[in-house]
């Protein structure tokens, strides 16, 4: 694409605002292009399809076997993510709480400030691997939008075309899968 990459560490919920304000050119952060987000940005084709995981404490394994078991239960998700919508629509009646960082979700669960968290399944697996007191619940939730896409400023069709072309090439070369594998490894190391 002929551009220099500069990565900025930002709260997930602030990404679209930064994009709209022109502080960043693109969001590449596992963002789900739902209808609400499409009002403020244009999105690439889906580059990664992720499953979701509901993480609970191992001691609560028998408590949470169905989505209905989460009624009146404290569930924490990352602010501004698709998991926020998933919790509200699929774990009907849960007491939803949002935090800015995934690591904070895990701490919330481990310290019993909540009873479950929802994160992408590879992230869930990484944290469960490093925290034996946590498990992935058998309750399955789905991201109905279908995955992650890159976001660009509304109307920036030139950049969007370049992004789609690059993502397609990377997918064909197997690089997206490689990047996801490396990201999971880094996430797992960060959980240690």
Backbone as ProteinMPNN parsed JSONL, in Angstrom:
{"seq_chain_A": "XXXXXXXXXXXXXXXXXXXXXXXXXXXXXXXXXXXXXXXXXXXXXXXXXXXXXXXXXXXXXXXXXXXXXXXXXXXXXXXXXXXXXXXXXXXXXXXXXXXXXXXXXXXXXXXXXXXXXXXXXXXXXXXXXXXXXXXXXXXXXXXXXXXXXXXXXXXXXXXXXXXXXXXXXXXXXXXXXXXXXXXXXXXXXXXX", "coords_chain_A": {"N_chain_A": [[0.822, -1.198, 0.0], [2.149, 1.084, 0.25], [2.43, 2.677, 2.502], [3.439, 3.909, 5.733], [3.36, 2.06, 8.67], [1.9, 2.886, 11.693], [1.282, 2.084, 14.913], [-1.215, 2.606, 17.287], [-1.979, 2.512, 20.67], [-5.077, 2.238, 21.957], [-8.175, 2.695, 23.738], [-10.709, 0.372, 22.978], [-13.353, 1.288, 22.609], [-12.945, 3.908, 21.86], [-11.993, 3.964, 19.314], [-13.52, 4.308, 16.84], [-14.353, 6.959, 17.117], [-11.889, 8.278, 17.058], [-11.164, 7.656, 14.468], [-13.181, 8.973, 12.991], [-12.54, 11.596, 13.704], [-10.222, 11.964, 12.358], [-7.818, 11.311, 13.516], [-6.691, 8.868, 13.256], [-6.127, 6.611, 10.488], [-7.145, 4.134, 9.925], [-8.851, 1.351, 11.37], [-7.842, -1.588, 12.735], [-8.632, -3.917, 14.476], [-9.982, -6.232, 15.18], [-12.648, -5.554, 14.856], [-16.152, -5.735, 14.674], [-18.294, -5.296, 11.981], [-21.048, -4.055, 12.535], [-24.447, -2.811, 12.038], [-24.758, -0.407, 13.482], [-22.11, 0.548, 13.794], [-21.494, 0.891, 11.132], [-22.718, 3.246, 10.494], [-20.926, 5.207, 11.062], [-18.52, 4.622, 9.858], [-16.747, 3.126, 7.078], [-16.384, -0.253, 6.02], [-14.08, -2.944, 5.453], [-14.099, -6.067, 3.618], [-14.993, -8.991, 5.479], [-12.313, -10.2, 7.309], [-11.63, -12.027, 9.179], [-13.118, -14.647, 10.849], [-14.572, -15.138, 13.858], [-15.218, -17.233, 16.627], [-17.12, -17.092, 19.654], [-16.487, -17.068, 23.186], [-17.722, -17.986, 26.363], [-16.497, -17.333, 29.392], [-16.074, -18.732, 32.561], [-15.764, -19.21, 36.154], [-14.147, -22.195, 37.168], [-15.235, -23.48, 39.362], [-17.894, -22.886, 39.103], [-18.956, -24.42, 37.139], [-21.191, -26.215, 36.984], [-23.278, -24.515, 37.416], [-23.874, -22.899, 35.22], [-25.243, -23.832, 32.503], [-26.969, -23.339, 30.429], [-28.1, -20.639, 28.293], [-30.133, -19.342, 29.604], [-29.487, -19.641, 32.247], [-27.987, -17.475, 32.912], [-29.536, -15.365, 33.658], [-30.023, -12.527, 35.612], [-27.372, -12.603, 36.36], [-24.037, -11.436, 36.758], [-22.33, -10.297, 34.015], [-19.434, -9.553, 32.276], [-18.034, -7.592, 29.683], [-15.908, -6.441, 26.973], [-15.885, -2.994, 26.466], [-17.758, -1.468, 23.869], [-17.587, -3.512, 22.016], [-18.599, -6.336, 19.916], [-19.329, -8.286, 21.669], [-20.691, -7.029, 23.665], [-23.227, -6.561, 22.594], [-23.921, -9.208, 22.071], [-24.082, -10.325, 24.664], [-26.264, -8.892, 25.676], [-28.332, -9.703, 23.987], [-28.306, -12.484, 23.825], [-27.791, -13.636, 26.271], [-30.114, -13.268, 27.903], [-31.419, -11.019, 30.226], [-29.17, -10.867, 31.793], [-26.881, -9.163, 34.001], [-25.291, -6.685, 32.708], [-21.981, -5.537, 32.377], [-19.399, -3.299, 31.429], [-15.957, -3.069, 30.538], [-12.777, -1.532, 29.747], [-10.46, -2.96, 28.89], [-9.409, -6.254, 27.9], [-7.848, -7.785, 29.654], [-8.65, -6.696, 32.072], [-11.215, -7.685, 32.245], [-10.795, -10.372, 32.797], [-9.529, -10.202, 35.287], [-11.67, -9.141, 36.72], [-13.426, -11.306, 36.692], [-11.897, -13.306, 38.002], [-11.637, -12.139, 40.512], [-14.152, -12.271, 41.446], [-15.964, -10.229, 40.9], [-17.627, -10.337, 38.851], [-19.563, -12.88, 37.162], [-19.174, -14.112, 34.762], [-17.457, -13.774, 31.618], [-17.39, -12.571, 28.241], [-15.551, -13.242, 25.422], [-13.586, -13.347, 22.367], [-13.186, -16.656, 21.123], [-10.478, -17.721, 20.7], [-9.039, -15.978, 22.357], [-10.269, -16.479, 24.789], [-9.46, -19.153, 25.151], [-6.701, -18.797, 25.438], [-6.507, -17.34, 27.852], [-7.738, -19.125, 29.638], [-5.981, -21.245, 29.526], [-3.8, -20.217, 30.908], [-4.864, -19.709, 33.36], [-5.923, -21.817, 35.461], [-8.109, -21.883, 37.148], [-10.203, -20.985, 35.719], [-12.67, -21.678, 33.19], [-14.0, -22.492, 29.921], [-17.306, -22.002, 29.321], [-19.932, -24.34, 28.53], [-22.015, -23.153, 27.301], [-22.987, -21.697, 24.336], [-22.472, -18.817, 22.391], [-23.162, -16.584, 19.676], [-21.618, -14.567, 17.151], [-23.445, -12.68, 15.231], [-22.956, -11.013, 13.089], [-20.718, -11.907, 11.827], [-17.871, -11.696, 11.879], [-14.596, -10.094, 11.837], [-13.575, -6.895, 10.572], [-11.729, -4.389, 8.756], [-11.842, -0.92, 9.508], [-12.443, 2.188, 7.912], [-12.406, 5.762, 7.379], [-15.596, 7.171, 6.751], [-16.581, 7.226, 3.417], [-14.01, 7.123, 2.347], [-13.128, 5.709, -0.115], [-10.945, 5.049, -1.717], [-8.838, 4.258, 0.044], [-10.195, 2.144, 1.264], [-10.535, 0.332, -0.877], [-7.833, -0.332, -1.338], [-7.221, -1.532, 1.107], [-8.992, -3.748, 1.107], [-7.967, -5.14, -1.106], [-5.363, -5.725, -0.215], [-5.929, -7.252, 2.109], [-7.202, -9.446, 0.93], [-5.093, -10.527, -0.581], [-3.303, -11.18, 1.514], [-4.838, -13.096, 2.86], [-5.013, -15.092, 0.891], [-2.352, -15.848, 0.808], [-2.119, -17.079, 3.203], [-1.407, -15.582, 5.337], [-3.097, -14.165, 7.095], [-4.132, -16.126, 8.825], [-1.714, -16.863, 9.974], [-1.005, -14.473, 11.282], [-3.105, -14.322, 13.125], [-2.615, -16.605, 14.669], [-0.133, -15.861, 15.787], [-0.973, -13.612, 17.241], [-2.668, -14.782, 19.108], [-0.805, -16.271, 20.502], [0.75, -14.196, 21.605], [-1.221, -13.007, 23.177], [-1.68, -15.039, 24.974], [0.812, -15.137, 26.249], [0.772, -12.635, 27.434], [-1.156, -13.052, 29.285], [0.052, -14.533, 31.2]], "CA_chain_A": [[0.0, 0.0, 0.0], [3.041, 2.232, 0.217], [2.213, 3.513, 3.693], [4.171, 3.515, 6.926], [2.461, 1.625, 9.732], [2.085, 3.388, 13.051], [0.273, 1.46, 15.761], [-1.558, 3.399, 18.471], [-2.712, 1.778, 21.698], [-6.245, 3.031, 22.34], [-9.325, 1.938, 24.208], [-11.501, -0.094, 21.849], [-14.54, 2.132, 22.443], [-12.546, 5.212, 21.329], [-11.415, 3.813, 17.98], [-14.307, 4.929, 15.768], [-14.29, 8.406, 17.32], [-10.578, 8.714, 16.566], [-11.224, 7.531, 13.009], [-14.021, 10.076, 12.505], [-11.843, 12.863, 13.951], [-9.034, 12.022, 11.525], [-6.615, 11.045, 14.302], [-6.153, 7.625, 12.698], [-6.626, 6.364, 9.138], [-7.774, 2.825, 9.808], [-8.963, 0.533, 12.577], [-7.613, -3.005, 12.48], [-8.62, -4.341, 15.874], [-11.003, -7.248, 15.406], [-13.928, -4.857, 14.967], [-17.286, -6.318, 13.96], [-18.976, -4.213, 11.262], [-22.503, -4.11, 12.677], [-25.149, -1.67, 11.438], [-24.493, 0.806, 14.261], [-20.767, 1.032, 13.459], [-21.495, 1.286, 9.717], [-23.198, 4.627, 10.389], [-19.798, 6.109, 11.302], [-17.301, 4.202, 9.152], [-16.872, 2.113, 6.025], [-15.668, -1.456, 6.439], [-13.564, -3.906, 4.474], [-14.698, -7.394, 3.692], [-14.617, -9.716, 6.696], [-11.01, -10.853, 7.141], [-11.44, -13.047, 10.207], [-14.362, -15.1, 11.475], [-14.247, -15.606, 15.204], [-16.246, -17.754, 17.517], [-17.111, -16.427, 20.948], [-16.417, -17.956, 24.34], [-18.181, -17.501, 27.661], [-15.55, -17.839, 30.383], [-16.593, -18.723, 33.931], [-14.876, -19.875, 37.103], [-14.312, -23.655, 37.13], [-16.109, -23.881, 40.472], [-19.28, -22.609, 38.715], [-19.234, -25.204, 35.932], [-22.533, -26.794, 36.995], [-24.263, -23.435, 37.556], [-24.18, -22.232, 33.953], [-25.294, -24.83, 31.43], [-27.78, -22.799, 29.338], [-28.123, -19.176, 28.259], [-31.112, -18.9, 30.604], [-28.843, -19.671, 33.566], [-27.294, -16.207, 33.139], [-30.499, -14.341, 34.078], [-29.638, -11.862, 36.867], [-25.972, -12.92, 36.629], [-23.134, -10.374, 36.307], [-21.514, -10.664, 32.861], [-18.585, -8.429, 31.889], [-17.515, -7.645, 28.314], [-15.112, -5.269, 26.608], [-16.716, -1.877, 26.029], [-17.8, -1.128, 22.456], [-17.37, -4.687, 21.168], [-19.775, -7.137, 19.574], [-19.697, -9.081, 22.841], [-21.665, -6.233, 24.416], [-24.531, -6.869, 21.99], [-24.162, -10.644, 22.259], [-24.535, -10.542, 26.045], [-27.593, -8.317, 25.834], [-29.357, -10.377, 23.181], [-28.276, -13.944, 23.923], [-27.836, -14.005, 27.691], [-31.228, -12.395, 28.269], [-31.606, -10.755, 31.647], [-27.915, -10.788, 32.553], [-26.493, -7.829, 34.466], [-24.152, -6.396, 31.842], [-20.977, -4.557, 32.802], [-18.349, -3.169, 30.422], [-14.639, -2.559, 30.92], [-12.032, -1.116, 28.56], [-9.403, -3.891, 28.471], [-9.716, -7.67, 28.103], [-7.193, -8.227, 30.883], [-9.481, -6.269, 33.203], [-12.358, -8.614, 32.321], [-10.315, -11.588, 33.462], [-9.349, -9.854, 36.707], [-13.018, -8.989, 37.273], [-13.951, -12.659, 36.885], [-11.105, -13.993, 39.028], [-11.881, -11.518, 41.821], [-15.584, -12.485, 41.724], [-16.764, -9.022, 40.693], [-18.62, -10.772, 37.875], [-19.678, -14.337, 37.133], [-18.801, -14.6, 33.434], [-17.02, -12.797, 30.623], [-17.486, -13.048, 26.863], [-14.45, -12.792, 24.57], [-13.396, -14.249, 21.232], [-12.785, -17.976, 21.597], [-9.023, -17.879, 20.852], [-8.627, -15.205, 23.531], [-10.757, -17.262, 25.934], [-8.582, -20.322, 25.311], [-5.4, -18.345, 25.941], [-6.623, -16.992, 29.274], [-8.053, -20.343, 30.398], [-4.739, -22.025, 29.588], [-2.914, -19.622, 31.912], [-5.609, -19.543, 34.612], [-6.645, -23.083, 35.607], [-9.353, -21.716, 37.895], [-11.213, -20.549, 34.759], [-13.002, -22.607, 32.104], [-14.94, -22.0, 28.92], [-18.628, -22.583, 29.548], [-20.505, -25.072, 27.399], [-23.004, -22.275, 26.678], [-22.423, -21.1, 23.129], [-23.059, -17.584, 21.881], [-22.719, -16.37, 18.301], [-21.494, -13.236, 16.567], [-24.321, -12.8, 14.071], [-22.443, -10.218, 11.978], [-19.889, -12.832, 11.09], [-16.43, -11.622, 11.99], [-13.895, -8.82, 11.984], [-13.246, -6.166, 9.351], [-11.01, -3.13, 8.958], [-12.686, 0.267, 9.352], [-11.822, 3.414, 7.404], [-13.318, 6.899, 7.459], [-16.735, 7.137, 5.84], [-16.331, 7.85, 2.127], [-12.625, 6.967, 1.892], [-13.197, 4.505, -0.955], [-9.609, 4.709, -2.224], [-8.161, 3.465, 1.073], [-10.954, 0.91, 1.46], [-10.176, -0.578, -1.979], [-6.47, -0.809, -1.079], [-7.291, -2.43, 2.263], [-9.615, -5.0, 0.664], [-7.012, -5.823, -1.987], [-4.281, -6.232, 0.632], [-6.462, -8.332, 2.954], [-7.438, -10.616, 0.068], [-3.776, -11.098, -0.876], [-2.794, -11.794, 2.742], [-5.625, -14.311, 3.112], [-4.593, -16.093, -0.099], [-1.002, -16.287, 1.178], [-2.177, -17.714, 4.518], [-0.825, -14.669, 6.328], [-4.083, -13.796, 8.125], [-4.104, -17.21, 9.815], [-0.426, -16.754, 10.676], [-1.094, -13.326, 12.189], [-4.023, -14.68, 14.216], [-1.876, -17.54, 15.524], [0.846, -15.072, 16.546], [-1.699, -12.755, 18.188], [-3.129, -15.655, 20.193], [0.385, -16.58, 21.297], [1.074, -12.993, 22.377], [-2.279, -12.853, 24.181], [-1.427, -16.062, 25.985], [1.98, -14.699, 27.012], [0.362, -11.48, 28.242], [-2.012, -13.557, 30.37], [0.893, -15.208, 32.207]], "C_chain_A": [[0.861, 1.256, 0.0], [2.868, 3.189, 1.383], [3.074, 3.007, 4.838], [3.166, 3.19, 8.025], [2.864, 2.252, 11.058], [0.943, 2.82, 13.88], [0.06, 2.326, 16.99], [-2.368, 2.528, 19.416], [-3.838, 2.67, 22.203], [-7.304, 2.117, 22.93], [-10.195, 1.598, 23.009], [-12.672, 0.851, 21.565], [-14.207, 3.493, 21.829], [-12.094, 5.149, 19.874], [-12.21, 4.516, 16.885], [-14.326, 6.446, 15.898], [-12.981, 8.978, 16.804], [-10.527, 8.661, 15.043], [-12.015, 8.692, 12.418], [-13.323, 11.424, 12.641], [-10.577, 13.007, 13.111], [-7.737, 11.798, 12.276], [-5.927, 9.758, 13.866], [-6.786, 7.408, 11.331], [-7.427, 5.077, 9.026], [-7.819, 2.162, 11.178], [-8.81, -0.915, 12.15], [-7.462, -3.657, 13.847], [-9.691, -5.389, 16.162], [-12.391, -6.654, 15.528], [-14.989, -5.523, 14.093], [-18.08, -5.195, 13.295], [-20.503, -4.301, 11.352], [-23.13, -2.823, 12.127], [-24.875, -0.361, 12.17], [-23.131, 1.394, 13.895], [-20.699, 1.506, 12.009], [-22.032, 2.704, 9.507], [-22.029, 5.608, 10.438], [-18.53, 5.767, 10.538], [-17.667, 3.267, 8.01], [-15.971, 0.951, 6.407], [-15.222, -2.296, 5.256], [-14.434, -5.149, 4.492], [-14.243, -8.029, 5.008], [-13.278, -10.415, 6.436], [-10.788, -11.978, 8.144], [-12.778, -13.374, 10.835], [-14.018, -15.718, 12.819], [-15.467, -16.181, 15.892], [-16.088, -17.038, 18.847], [-17.042, -17.46, 22.064], [-16.935, -17.266, 25.591], [-17.272, -18.147, 28.705], [-16.162, -17.661, 31.773], [-15.533, -19.316, 34.856], [-15.18, -21.373, 37.079], [-15.268, -24.133, 38.22], [-17.596, -23.682, 40.145], [-19.74, -23.423, 37.508], [-20.678, -25.714, 35.883], [-23.637, -25.75, 37.119], [-24.771, -22.918, 36.215], [-24.112, -23.214, 32.789], [-26.111, -24.36, 30.227], [-27.716, -21.276, 29.385], [-29.068, -18.621, 29.323], [-30.509, -18.859, 32.012], [-28.139, -18.352, 33.903], [-28.243, -15.066, 33.511], [-30.095, -13.842, 35.47], [-28.195, -12.152, 37.292], [-25.101, -11.796, 36.058], [-22.215, -10.9, 35.207], [-20.743, -9.42, 32.42], [-18.03, -8.661, 30.486], [-16.67, -6.399, 28.058], [-16.029, -4.216, 25.991], [-16.605, -1.64, 24.527], [-17.637, -2.292, 21.503], [-18.677, -5.397, 20.847], [-20.234, -7.977, 20.761], [-20.716, -8.343, 23.712], [-23.08, -6.536, 23.906], [-24.895, -8.337, 22.212], [-24.702, -10.911, 23.657], [-25.968, -10.058, 26.22], [-28.69, -9.055, 25.097], [-29.401, -11.888, 23.359], [-28.232, -14.463, 25.356], [-28.877, -13.092, 28.343], [-31.341, -12.259, 29.789], [-30.325, -10.719, 32.459], [-27.684, -9.341, 32.991], [-25.185, -7.472, 33.759], [-23.273, -5.279, 32.405], [-19.921, -4.492, 31.712], [-17.078, -2.595, 31.046], [-13.85, -2.295, 29.642], [-11.055, -2.156, 28.03], [-9.778, -5.332, 28.794], [-9.073, -8.19, 29.383], [-7.987, -7.853, 32.126], [-10.71, -7.159, 33.364], [-11.965, -9.849, 33.123], [-10.116, -11.328, 34.956], [-10.694, -9.716, 37.413], [-13.615, -10.356, 37.605], [-13.212, -13.37, 38.016], [-11.361, -13.436, 40.427], [-13.362, -11.544, 42.221], [-16.407, -11.196, 41.707], [-17.799, -9.252, 39.6], [-18.6, -12.296, 37.868], [-19.28, -14.947, 35.793], [-18.28, -13.438, 32.604], [-17.221, -13.418, 29.253], [-16.356, -12.404, 26.079], [-14.384, -13.722, 23.363], [-12.788, -15.547, 21.742], [-11.268, -18.16, 21.687], [-8.474, -17.127, 22.066], [-9.04, -15.949, 24.794], [-9.833, -18.442, 26.204], [-7.231, -19.927, 25.894], [-5.47, -18.026, 27.432], [-6.922, -18.211, 30.134], [-6.799, -21.203, 30.566], [-3.826, -21.525, 30.707], [-3.569, -19.468, 33.286], [-6.466, -20.778, 34.844], [-7.935, -22.985, 36.421], [-10.503, -21.241, 37.007], [-11.446, -21.631, 33.716], [-13.9, -21.894, 31.097], [-16.246, -22.749, 29.124], [-19.084, -23.351, 28.316], [-21.594, -24.259, 26.706], [-22.351, -21.582, 25.488], [-23.205, -19.858, 22.734], [-22.44, -17.316, 20.516], [-22.609, -14.889, 17.973], [-22.27, -13.29, 15.259], [-23.857, -11.972, 12.877], [-21.443, -11.034, 11.17], [-18.394, -12.667, 11.155], [-15.899, -10.216, 12.077], [-13.555, -8.225, 10.625], [-12.447, -4.925, 9.728], [-11.982, -1.978, 8.733], [-11.845, 1.42, 8.821], [-12.86, 4.528, 7.511], [-14.398, 6.782, 6.391], [-16.367, 7.879, 4.558], [-14.916, 7.711, 1.596], [-12.513, 5.685, 1.064], [-11.829, 4.087, -1.48], [-8.863, 3.837, -1.212], [-8.873, 2.133, 1.273], [-10.63, -0.11, 0.369], [-8.78, -1.162, -1.771], [-6.458, -1.818, 0.07], [-7.879, -3.772, 1.848], [-8.663, -5.82, -0.212], [-5.887, -6.464, -1.166], [-4.756, -7.388, 1.506], [-6.706, -9.603, 2.145], [-6.112, -11.312, -0.244], [-3.22, -11.82, 0.351], [-3.539, -13.082, 3.076], [-5.198, -15.423, 2.163], [-3.209, -16.655, 0.209], [-0.969, -16.999, 2.531], [-1.648, -16.837, 5.64], [-1.817, -14.296, 7.43], [-4.081, -14.853, 9.22], [-2.82, -17.161, 10.64], [-0.461, -15.613, 11.696], [-1.992, -13.632, 13.384], [-3.325, -15.62, 15.194], [-0.87, -16.793, 16.391], [0.169, -14.186, 17.592], [-2.199, -13.569, 19.374], [-1.957, -15.995, 21.109], [0.764, -15.384, 22.178], [0.053, -12.763, 23.49], [-2.071, -13.829, 25.325], [-0.246, -15.665, 26.863], [1.634, -13.524, 27.92], [-0.473, -11.919, 29.435], [-1.192, -14.171, 31.493], [1.244, -14.316, 33.368]], "O_chain_A": [[0.363, 2.359, -0.223], [3.134, 4.384, 1.254], [3.399, 1.822, 4.906], [2.235, 3.956, 8.275], [4.014, 2.16, 11.486], [-0.227, 3.051, 13.577], [1.014, 2.732, 17.654], [-3.332, 1.881, 19.004], [-3.594, 3.719, 22.8], [-7.328, 0.917, 22.658], [-10.399, 2.432, 22.126], [-12.947, 1.173, 20.409], [-15.104, 4.169, 21.326], [-11.838, 6.188, 19.265], [-11.632, 5.248, 16.082], [-14.316, 7.149, 14.888], [-12.964, 10.041, 16.183], [-9.917, 9.52, 14.406], [-11.575, 9.324, 11.457], [-13.491, 12.298, 11.791], [-9.928, 14.053, 13.144], [-6.661, 12.063, 11.741], [-4.728, 9.58, 14.08], [-7.852, 7.951, 11.041], [-8.28, 4.938, 8.149], [-6.953, 2.378, 12.025], [-9.558, -1.407, 11.305], [-6.356, -3.917, 14.321], [-10.244, -5.43, 17.261], [-13.233, -7.202, 16.239], [-14.749, -5.83, 12.926], [-18.495, -4.249, 13.964], [-21.17, -4.587, 10.357], [-22.425, -1.87, 11.795], [-24.77, 0.688, 11.535], [-23.01, 2.605, 13.705], [-19.936, 2.418, 11.689], [-21.819, 3.295, 8.448], [-22.129, 6.717, 9.915], [-17.566, 6.533, 10.562], [-18.756, 2.693, 7.981], [-14.929, 1.137, 7.037], [-15.878, -2.354, 4.217], [-15.375, -5.263, 5.277], [-13.221, -7.639, 5.573], [-13.134, -11.138, 5.451], [-9.873, -12.787, 7.986], [-13.489, -12.483, 11.3], [-13.27, -16.693, 12.903], [-16.585, -15.682, 15.757], [-15.044, -16.45, 19.127], [-17.488, -18.595, 21.898], [-16.623, -16.103, 25.845], [-17.281, -19.366, 28.876], [-16.688, -16.602, 32.114], [-14.528, -19.857, 34.395], [-16.34, -21.772, 36.98], [-16.023, -25.083, 38.016], [-18.46, -24.238, 40.822], [-20.789, -23.145, 36.927], [-21.316, -25.647, 34.832], [-24.813, -26.071, 36.943], [-25.937, -22.546, 36.081], [-23.062, -23.4, 32.174], [-25.974, -24.905, 29.132], [-27.325, -20.696, 30.397], [-28.823, -17.549, 29.876], [-30.984, -18.113, 32.869], [-27.741, -18.136, 35.048], [-27.807, -13.925, 33.662], [-29.857, -14.634, 36.382], [-27.842, -11.966, 38.457], [-25.401, -11.265, 34.988], [-21.427, -11.82, 35.426], [-21.333, -8.359, 32.216], [-17.612, -9.766, 30.142], [-16.711, -5.433, 28.821], [-16.838, -4.512, 25.112], [-15.506, -1.613, 23.973], [-17.555, -2.085, 20.292], [-19.722, -5.102, 21.426], [-21.407, -8.34, 20.844], [-21.508, -8.971, 24.414], [-24.005, -6.74, 24.692], [-26.045, -8.66, 22.507], [-25.677, -11.646, 23.815], [-26.788, -10.737, 26.838], [-29.846, -9.043, 25.52], [-30.423, -12.513, 23.076], [-28.6, -15.609, 25.615], [-28.565, -12.269, 29.204], [-31.354, -13.246, 30.525], [-30.37, -10.561, 33.679], [-28.239, -8.412, 32.405], [-24.109, -7.909, 34.167], [-23.756, -4.234, 32.842], [-19.576, -5.518, 31.127], [-17.123, -1.758, 31.948], [-14.217, -2.783, 28.573], [-10.841, -2.225, 26.819], [-10.386, -5.606, 29.829], [-9.693, -8.958, 30.119], [-8.001, -8.592, 33.111], [-11.192, -7.366, 34.477], [-12.697, -10.306, 34.001], [-10.498, -12.151, 35.788], [-10.841, -10.124, 38.565], [-14.229, -10.542, 38.656], [-13.839, -13.969, 38.89], [-11.307, -14.173, 41.411], [-13.764, -10.921, 43.204], [-17.414, -11.08, 42.405], [-18.731, -8.465, 39.439], [-17.738, -12.922, 38.484], [-19.071, -16.156, 35.695], [-18.612, -12.278, 32.848], [-17.224, -14.641, 29.111], [-16.212, -11.182, 26.065], [-15.045, -14.76, 23.336], [-11.98, -15.545, 22.671], [-10.798, -18.717, 22.679], [-7.546, -17.598, 22.723], [-8.271, -16.044, 25.75], [-9.466, -18.701, 27.35], [-6.681, -20.632, 26.74], [-4.577, -18.407, 28.189], [-6.41, -18.319, 31.248], [-6.586, -21.81, 31.615], [-3.16, -22.317, 31.373], [-2.898, -19.134, 34.262], [-7.635, -20.787, 34.458], [-8.761, -23.898, 36.39], [-11.636, -21.107, 37.469], [-10.543, -22.403, 33.393], [-14.476, -20.844, 31.381], [-16.28, -23.98, 29.103], [-18.671, -23.049, 27.196], [-22.05, -24.641, 25.628], [-21.297, -20.96, 25.618], [-24.436, -19.849, 22.742], [-21.33, -17.765, 20.231], [-23.395, -14.069, 18.447], [-21.805, -13.88, 14.284], [-24.318, -12.202, 11.759], [-21.34, -10.863, 9.955], [-17.682, -13.449, 10.525], [-16.635, -9.268, 12.352], [-13.286, -8.942, 9.661], [-12.485, -4.47, 10.871], [-12.849, -2.056, 7.863], [-10.695, 1.608, 9.22], [-14.047, 4.266, 7.709], [-14.137, 6.347, 5.269], [-15.9, 9.017, 4.602], [-14.646, 8.149, 0.478], [-11.889, 4.709, 1.484], [-11.578, 2.897, -1.67], [-8.318, 2.794, -1.574], [-8.22, 1.102, 1.435], [-10.466, -1.294, 0.663], [-8.565, -2.352, -2.001], [-5.765, -2.834, 0.007], [-7.335, -4.82, 2.193], [-8.57, -7.039, -0.071], [-5.512, -7.612, -1.406], [-4.06, -8.396, 1.63], [-6.445, -10.707, 2.623], [-6.018, -12.538, -0.178], [-2.722, -12.94, 0.242], [-2.931, -14.052, 3.527], [-5.037, -16.57, 2.581], [-2.928, -17.813, -0.099], [0.084, -17.47, 2.96], [-1.463, -17.302, 6.764], [-1.419, -14.128, 8.582], [-4.033, -14.523, 10.405], [-2.838, -17.388, 11.849], [-0.005, -15.767, 12.828], [-1.686, -13.251, 14.514], [-3.434, -15.45, 16.408], [-0.762, -17.056, 17.589], [0.68, -14.028, 18.7], [-2.161, -13.102, 20.513], [-2.095, -16.007, 22.333], [1.062, -15.551, 23.36], [0.41, -12.375, 24.602], [-2.262, -13.49, 26.493], [-0.292, -15.834, 28.081], [2.14, -13.425, 29.038], [-0.499, -11.25, 30.468], [-1.681, -14.316, 32.614], [1.942, -14.745, 34.287]]}, "name": "protein", "num_of_chains": 1, "seq": "XXXXXXXXXXXXXXXXXXXXXXXXXXXXXXXXXXXXXXXXXXXXXXXXXXXXXXXXXXXXXXXXXXXXXXXXXXXXXXXXXXXXXXXXXXXXXXXXXXXXXXXXXXXXXXXXXXXXXXXXXXXXXXXXXXXXXXXXXXXXXXXXXXXXXXXXXXXXXXXXXXXXXXXXXXXXXXXXXXXXXXXXXXXXXXXX"}
